[in-house]
Amino acid sequence: MSRYGCGVEQSNPPEQGIGVTELLHVLDGSGLRLASHLARIRLPLTSPTLYDPLGAETGRRSGILLGIGLHPAAPESVDVVRTAARRGFGAVVVKSLGLSVETLAAVADAEGIALLVVDDELEWRQVDSLMNSALTTVSEADSSLSATPVGDLFALANAIAALIGGATAIEDLQTHILAYSTVPGQVIDGDRREGILGRQVPDLPENAAQYAAVFRAAGAVRVPGLAPGLGRLAVAVRAGVQPLGSIWVVDAAEDLDTDALSALERAADIAALHLLRARSTADLARLQRAELLRRLLEGGDDSRLLATQLGLDAAGPFVVLAFQPDLAATGDELRLLRLVDLIAIQCEAHQHNSECVVIGTAIYALFSGAAGSEPAGVEALAGRVVSRSGTAFGITVRASVGSVVSALAGIARSRHDADLVLLLVGARPAGGAVASAGDERSQLTLLELAEIFRQTPRLVSEQAVRVLETDARTGSDYAKTLSTYLDCSRDSAVTAGRLSVHQNTLRYRLRRAQELFEIDLDDADDTLTLWLSLRLAEFD
């Protein structure tokens, strides 16, 4: 590893890059500031490099060096800044640790590079992520062509912004910001800035009503701003009647006229071509990986090959998470698509490169390694999805976590257990909407025994069969009386209380049952098979 290693170096044409001032503008509010005085330095669009004091210096580097672990008052920090300048870096980022950085800033000025200081409370991984996001999006925007070829969303956003006269953002159905304009001089607000940095529209109380109005409208609409936010023009992007996303244009002075609305509607037609192409490319990759996951969940001899293609660590452990939406109450394909995307996003946040797939009416996700060994964390994730799906989409969802398994061959078993737990959750609507195989182990055992009993009728107690047939024919309740009595360890007082009858009534029913069905409640084996048969009948 290079002392200045861990970065991904990319080649760029000479004219590409970003000025230090421009970078600070994009990252405004992120806790980054310029401590030196050379603001006209231009940086290549390469990923930041992480400082590694133990690595060997190999090759020339460029861009930004993240000075992780550098102390502003240490003499060796001065050497690092000088060496970074000699090796071609344009900027070094440090933390001040509450101390003066004037010495390092003076060295940076003398060497012709920039010294940037980031807030002490920010984690370095956050700094790296923010800068990567900013550099990547600027790279995409700068590489756009004036002819706006299909697929170049940043060029399209710039063209719309120039045509209409307001900063423009193009979003997908999950309010991810796919592209935004970079036309100089156009006014933006904090919501747009935050959205660009996170590539996600901020979650605001007014969002649901605003998006509903945009997607209900036949054309472009005005969306009033709520201080300190600015107003917007917005339009839904559709392919026929199928929604694909939306376009939002900042109307800073609220003076964009009806011509602007018409232009935005025309732009939506062009954007549909871009979004269709972008979505088809992403969908193809997603479908391919989803098919691999489906085959892995179903089990088979090729599980190791499938895991390799998905990039899974064959060492495990693994756990399957299942979701079952209430399709009858939903009846809205768009909301279901958004639910699947919500699940995919939440799962990706829980474990990078996790996969989701729809099989039948259920949605499954697979976690491995550390994430697969902590079912409590997966259960918490499921709870967030269930809650969010109800508030955001109005969809009732049940969720279950399968058994933790140590081998690839056990993944199908984890999925099977997740399916069984979904049945248990659905059978008790008064209970919670999320459960795990670990918490439901006894219930899962009874479910599997019930299946065995169905396939092997001779295992069922003859007395139990007669009790169930009599109840079905006459409307009597002998099965419930006997089951409850045995559930309560043959305690008459507890049983009578649970059945809400007098103890004398209970004793009469038990005597009558023993006479009618030749039941000997003093025979342990007969009593065990009777109770088990009656108990398992409840799972039919």
TORDO-45070 format. One line per field, with one value per residue (C-alpha): residue number from 1; residue in one letter; z, x, y. Coordinates in steps of 0.2 Angstrom, whole numbers, plus 5000, padded with zeros to 4 digits. Layout:
nr <- (NUM,...)
rest <- (A,...)
c3 <- (Z,...)
c1 <- (X,...)
c2 <- (Y,...)
% end
This chain:
nr <- (1,2,3,4,5,6,7,8,9,10,11,12,13,14,15,16,17,18,19,20,21,22,23,24,25,26,27,28,29,30,31,32,33,34,35,36,37,38,39,40,41,42,43,44,45,46,47,48,49,50,51,52,53,54,55,56,57,58,59,60,61,62,63,64,65,66,67,68,69,70,71,72,73,74,75,76,77,78,79,80,81,82,83,84,85,86,87,88,89,90,91,92,93,94,95,96,97,98,99,100,101,102,103,104,105,106,107,108,109,110,111,112,113,114,115,116,117,118,119,120,121,122,123,124,125,126,127,128,129,130,131,132,133,134,135,136,137,138,139,140,141,142,143,144,145,146,147,148,149,150,151,152,153,154,155,156,157,158,159,160,161,162,163,164,165,166,167,168,169,170,171,172,173,174,175,176,177,178,179,180,181,182,183,184,185,186,187,188,189,190,191,192,193,194,195,196,197,198,199,200,201,202,203,204,205,206,207,208,209,210,211,212,213,214,215,216,217,218,219,220,221,222,223,224,225,226,227,228,229,230,231,232,233,234,235,236,237,238,239,240,241,242,243,244,245,246,247,248,249,250,251,252,253,254,255,256,257,258,259,260,261,262,263,264,265,266,267,268,269,270,271,272,273,274,275,276,277,278,279,280,281,282,283,284,285,286,287,288,289,290,291,292,293,294,295,296,297,298,299,300,301,302,303,304,305,306,307,308,309,310,311,312,313,314,315,316,317,318,319,320,321,322,323,324,325,326,327,328,329,330,331,332,333,334,335,336,337,338,339,340,341,342,343,344,345,346,347,348,349,350,351,352,353,354,355,356,357,358,359,360,361,362,363,364,365,366,367,368,369,370,371,372,373,374,375,376,377,378,379,380,381,382,383,384,385,386,387,388,389,390,391,392,393,394,395,396,397,398,399,400,401,402,403,404,405,406,407,408,409,410,411,412,413,414,415,416,417,418,419,420,421,422,423,424,425,426,427,428,429,430,431,432,433,434,435,436,437,438,439,440,441,442,443,444,445,446,447,448,449,450,451,452,453,454,455,456,457,458,459,460,461,462,463,464,465,466,467,468,469,470,471,472,473,474,475,476,477,478,479,480,481,482,483,484,485,486,487,488,489,490,491,492,493,494,495,496,497,498,499,500,501,502,503,504,505,506,507,508,509,510,511,512,513,514,515,516,517,518,519,520,521,522,523,524,525,526,527,528,529,530,531,532,533,534,535,536,537,538,539,540)
rest <- (M,S,R,Y,G,C,G,V,E,Q,S,N,P,P,E,Q,G,I,G,V,T,E,L,L,H,V,L,D,G,S,G,L,R,L,A,S,H,L,A,R,I,R,L,P,L,T,S,P,T,L,Y,D,P,L,G,A,E,T,G,R,R,S,G,I,L,L,G,I,G,L,H,P,A,A,P,E,S,V,D,V,V,R,T,A,A,R,R,G,F,G,A,V,V,V,K,S,L,G,L,S,V,E,T,L,A,A,V,A,D,A,E,G,I,A,L,L,V,V,D,D,E,L,E,W,R,Q,V,D,S,L,M,N,S,A,L,T,T,V,S,E,A,D,S,S,L,S,A,T,P,V,G,D,L,F,A,L,A,N,A,I,A,A,L,I,G,G,A,T,A,I,E,D,L,Q,T,H,I,L,A,Y,S,T,V,P,G,Q,V,I,D,G,D,R,R,E,G,I,L,G,R,Q,V,P,D,L,P,E,N,A,A,Q,Y,A,A,V,F,R,A,A,G,A,V,R,V,P,G,L,A,P,G,L,G,R,L,A,V,A,V,R,A,G,V,Q,P,L,G,S,I,W,V,V,D,A,A,E,D,L,D,T,D,A,L,S,A,L,E,R,A,A,D,I,A,A,L,H,L,L,R,A,R,S,T,A,D,L,A,R,L,Q,R,A,E,L,L,R,R,L,L,E,G,G,D,D,S,R,L,L,A,T,Q,L,G,L,D,A,A,G,P,F,V,V,L,A,F,Q,P,D,L,A,A,T,G,D,E,L,R,L,L,R,L,V,D,L,I,A,I,Q,C,E,A,H,Q,H,N,S,E,C,V,V,I,G,T,A,I,Y,A,L,F,S,G,A,A,G,S,E,P,A,G,V,E,A,L,A,G,R,V,V,S,R,S,G,T,A,F,G,I,T,V,R,A,S,V,G,S,V,V,S,A,L,A,G,I,A,R,S,R,H,D,A,D,L,V,L,L,L,V,G,A,R,P,A,G,G,A,V,A,S,A,G,D,E,R,S,Q,L,T,L,L,E,L,A,E,I,F,R,Q,T,P,R,L,V,S,E,Q,A,V,R,V,L,E,T,D,A,R,T,G,S,D,Y,A,K,T,L,S,T,Y,L,D,C,S,R,D,S,A,V,T,A,G,R,L,S,V,H,Q,N,T,L,R,Y,R,L,R,R,A,Q,E,L,F,E,I,D,L,D,D,A,D,D,T,L,T,L,W,L,S,L,R,L,A,E,F,D)
c3 <- (5000,4996,5010,5000,4996,4997,4984,4966,4954,4937,4922,4916,4901,4906,4905,4918,4936,4950,4958,4977,4979,4968,4978,4994,4987,4983,5000,5009,5026,5027,5039,5027,5025,5017,5029,5016,5004,4986,4981,4962,4963,4952,4957,4946,4948,4957,4973,4989,4994,5012,5021,5026,5036,5036,5017,5005,4993,4975,4960,4957,4964,4962,4969,4988,5002,5018,5032,5044,5060,5057,5072,5067,5079,5075,5065,5054,5048,5039,5030,5025,5017,5008,5002,4996,4986,4978,4973,4964,4977,4975,4993,5010,5022,5041,5057,5068,5085,5092,5088,5076,5058,5053,5051,5040,5030,5027,5021,5009,5002,5000,4991,4980,4986,4997,5015,5020,5037,5042,5058,5072,5075,5057,5055,5041,5032,5031,5024,5011,5006,5005,4994,4983,4980,4976,4964,4955,4952,4946,4934,4927,4925,4917,4905,4898,4880,4873,4862,4877,4871,4878,4895,4900,4913,4919,4902,4901,4919,4913,4897,4906,4919,4905,4895,4910,4921,4937,4945,4940,4948,4940,4953,4952,4960,4977,4977,4973,4964,4948,4941,4944,4935,4937,4928,4936,4945,4948,4965,4976,4994,5008,5003,4986,4994,5006,4992,4981,4995,4999,4982,4991,4993,5012,5021,5025,5032,5016,5004,5003,4999,4986,4977,4977,4969,4956,4951,4950,4939,4920,4917,4926,4942,4954,4972,4984,4995,5014,5021,5021,5006,4988,4977,4963,4946,4945,4933,4933,4920,4912,4899,4893,4909,4919,4931,4930,4940,4941,4937,4949,4945,4958,4955,4967,4962,4959,4942,4930,4918,4909,4895,4908,4913,4895,4892,4908,4901,4884,4894,4904,4887,4883,4901,4899,4886,4897,4912,4902,4896,4913,4921,4908,4911,4930,4929,4919,4931,4946,4937,4934,4952,4958,4948,4956,4973,4969,4964,4980,4991,4983,4986,4975,4971,4963,4979,4979,4961,4964,4980,4970,4957,4970,4979,4995,5007,5008,5026,5032,5043,5033,5037,5027,5029,5022,5020,5015,5010,5011,4992,4994,5003,4992,4974,4968,4958,4960,4979,4978,4967,4979,4994,4985,4982,5001,5006,4994,5001,5019,5016,5007,5022,5033,5023,5007,4992,5000,4988,4987,4976,4974,4974,4973,4984,4996,4996,5002,5007,5011,5024,5027,5038,5053,5047,5045,5063,5071,5069,5082,5070,5055,5065,5070,5051,5047,5060,5052,5035,5042,5050,5036,5023,5033,5035,5018,5007,5017,5015,5029,5029,5039,5041,5048,5051,5047,5056,5056,5046,5045,5027,5010,5009,5024,5016,5009,5026,5033,5019,5024,5042,5037,5027,5042,5054,5041,5043,5062,5061,5050,5061,5076,5069,5087,5089,5082,5063,5065,5072,5071,5070,5085,5095,5087,5089,5098,5086,5071,5078,5080,5062,5055,5066,5059,5042,5046,5054,5039,5028,5040,5047,5057,5069,5074,5090,5086,5100,5094,5077,5084,5095,5080,5069,5083,5086,5067,5066,5082,5085,5102,5110,5117,5108,5115,5133,5132,5124,5137,5151,5145,5141,5159,5166,5171,5184,5185,5192,5179,5165,5171,5172,5155,5148,5158,5165,5183,5189,5190,5172,5167,5177,5169,5151,5155,5161,5146,5134,5143,5141,5123,5116,5128,5134,5148,5155,5168,5154,5150,5133,5127,5134,5126,5108,5111,5116,5102,5089,5095,5096,5079,5072,5076,5062,5048)
c1 <- (5000,5006,5009,4996,4986,4968,4962,4955,4965,4957,4963,4955,4957,4967,4952,4942,4943,4935,4941,4944,4931,4919,4921,4918,4902,4896,4900,4893,4887,4897,4910,4924,4933,4949,4963,4976,4975,4976,4958,4961,4969,4960,4959,4957,4941,4949,4944,4952,4968,4970,4986,4995,5011,5017,5016,5030,5029,5026,5022,5015,4998,4985,4969,4965,4975,4965,4977,4970,4979,4989,4992,4992,5006,5017,5033,5030,5014,5023,5033,5018,5011,5027,5028,5010,5014,5030,5020,5007,4992,4982,4975,4977,4963,4966,4957,4962,4959,4955,4972,4979,4983,4992,5009,5002,4992,5008,5017,5003,5003,5022,5021,5006,4993,4977,4975,4957,4951,4936,4926,4933,4917,4915,4921,4934,4923,4910,4922,4928,4910,4905,4920,4918,4900,4904,4918,4908,4893,4904,4913,4896,4890,4906,4907,4889,4887,4878,4868,4861,4862,4849,4855,4865,4854,4866,4866,4848,4846,4858,4848,4831,4839,4846,4829,4818,4829,4830,4841,4834,4834,4828,4822,4816,4800,4810,4815,4833,4841,4847,4855,4855,4860,4876,4872,4882,4872,4856,4849,4846,4841,4845,4834,4842,4859,4855,4847,4863,4875,4865,4858,4841,4827,4826,4812,4800,4782,4776,4783,4769,4756,4767,4772,4754,4749,4763,4758,4740,4742,4741,4755,4767,4762,4768,4773,4774,4790,4789,4801,4816,4813,4810,4795,4797,4789,4787,4781,4779,4789,4779,4780,4762,4753,4768,4776,4795,4800,4799,4808,4809,4814,4818,4807,4817,4808,4791,4791,4792,4777,4766,4778,4790,4777,4774,4793,4794,4780,4790,4806,4797,4793,4812,4816,4806,4818,4832,4824,4818,4835,4843,4830,4831,4850,4849,4834,4843,4857,4845,4835,4850,4856,4838,4837,4853,4846,4830,4839,4850,4834,4826,4841,4851,4868,4874,4873,4892,4892,4877,4885,4901,4892,4883,4899,4894,4907,4903,4909,4893,4883,4867,4849,4834,4822,4805,4791,4773,4763,4744,4740,4721,4721,4735,4729,4742,4756,4766,4765,4771,4786,4790,4789,4801,4813,4811,4816,4831,4837,4835,4844,4858,4860,4861,4873,4882,4878,4864,4851,4832,4820,4801,4795,4776,4769,4783,4799,4815,4832,4848,4861,4878,4894,4892,4875,4869,4874,4864,4845,4841,4848,4839,4823,4825,4827,4811,4802,4808,4802,4785,4783,4789,4778,4763,4766,4773,4764,4748,4753,4751,4767,4771,4789,4799,4817,4822,4834,4853,4862,4881,4882,4876,4866,4856,4850,4834,4831,4832,4820,4808,4808,4805,4789,4783,4785,4775,4761,4762,4762,4747,4737,4738,4733,4732,4751,4766,4769,4787,4794,4809,4812,4823,4808,4796,4805,4792,4778,4789,4791,4773,4770,4782,4775,4757,4764,4771,4754,4745,4756,4756,4738,4741,4751,4735,4727,4711,4702,4707,4699,4683,4683,4686,4673,4659,4663,4661,4645,4636,4644,4650,4667,4675,4692,4694,4689,4702,4716,4714,4713,4729,4737,4734,4743,4726,4722,4703,4703,4714,4705,4688,4694,4702,4686,4675,4664,4661,4672,4658,4653,4671,4671,4655,4662,4678,4668,4656,4671,4680,4664,4660,4677,4685,4698,4709,4717,4727,4737,4752,4755,4737,4736,4751,4746,4728,4735,4747,4734,4722,4735,4742,4724,4724,4737,4726)
c2 <- (5000,5017,5030,5040,5025,5019,5031,5027,5036,5041,5048,5065,5076,5092,5103,5093,5098,5108,5124,5124,5138,5128,5112,5122,5129,5112,5106,5122,5117,5101,5108,5111,5127,5134,5139,5144,5158,5151,5149,5148,5130,5118,5100,5084,5074,5060,5051,5058,5048,5042,5047,5031,5035,5017,5014,5017,5032,5025,5035,5052,5056,5070,5078,5078,5070,5067,5069,5056,5057,5072,5084,5102,5106,5091,5095,5079,5087,5101,5087,5079,5095,5098,5080,5080,5096,5088,5073,5083,5084,5100,5100,5092,5091,5091,5093,5107,5098,5115,5122,5135,5128,5144,5136,5122,5135,5145,5130,5125,5143,5142,5125,5131,5120,5122,5117,5113,5110,5100,5100,5089,5080,5073,5056,5053,5041,5054,5067,5054,5050,5068,5072,5057,5062,5080,5075,5061,5072,5086,5074,5068,5086,5092,5077,5081,5086,5101,5089,5080,5063,5050,5044,5060,5067,5080,5088,5087,5096,5110,5112,5113,5126,5136,5136,5139,5150,5140,5127,5110,5093,5077,5063,5045,5039,5036,5055,5050,5065,5057,5073,5092,5108,5117,5133,5147,5161,5152,5154,5138,5135,5124,5110,5108,5109,5095,5085,5086,5082,5066,5063,5061,5074,5079,5070,5085,5085,5093,5081,5068,5082,5090,5074,5069,5085,5084,5066,5069,5084,5082,5094,5106,5114,5127,5122,5136,5137,5136,5148,5147,5136,5143,5139,5127,5122,5103,5090,5072,5062,5048,5035,5034,5032,5024,5037,5037,5052,5070,5087,5101,5119,5132,5148,5160,5176,5167,5175,5160,5162,5150,5149,5141,5128,5124,5122,5111,5100,5098,5094,5080,5071,5072,5066,5051,5044,5047,5039,5024,5021,5023,5012,4999,4997,4997,4985,4973,4972,4971,4957,4947,4948,4945,4929,4923,4926,4918,4902,4903,4904,4889,4878,4867,4860,4876,4886,4889,4895,4907,4914,4917,4926,4937,4941,4932,4925,4906,4906,4913,4914,4919,4924,4928,4942,4941,4954,4950,4966,4966,4965,4965,4981,4989,4987,5000,4994,5010,5009,4991,4996,5010,4997,4986,5000,5005,4988,4987,5004,4999,4982,4991,5003,4988,4978,4984,4974,4965,4959,4958,4948,4946,4928,4926,4939,4940,4950,4942,4949,4939,4945,4937,4938,4950,4956,4938,4933,4947,4943,4956,4970,4962,4962,4980,4984,4975,4985,5001,4995,4990,5007,5017,5007,5011,5030,5033,5022,5016,4998,4985,4974,4959,4954,4939,4934,4916,4905,4910,4896,4893,4886,4890,4874,4881,4897,4888,4882,4900,4906,4891,4896,4914,4909,4899,4914,4924,4912,4913,4932,4933,4921,4933,4950,4956,4953,4962,4963,4957,4941,4930,4911,4912,4919,4907,4891,4881,4887,4882,4865,4863,4869,4856,4842,4847,4845,4828,4823,4828,4817,4803,4801,4786,4796,4806,4800,4790,4799,4816,4812,4807,4822,4834,4825,4826,4845,4848,4838,4844,4861,4854,4861,4845,4849,4866,4859,4845,4856,4869,4857,4849,4866,4871,4856,4848,4862,4863,4880,4888,4879,4885,4903,4902,4895,4906,4892,4885,4871,4859,4863,4859,4842,4837,4841,4831,4816,4816,4817,4802,4792,4797,4795,4782,4794,4789,4805,4795,4787,4798,4791,4792,4809,4815,4810,4816,4834,4834,4829,4842,4855,4852,4852,4871,4874,4867)
% end
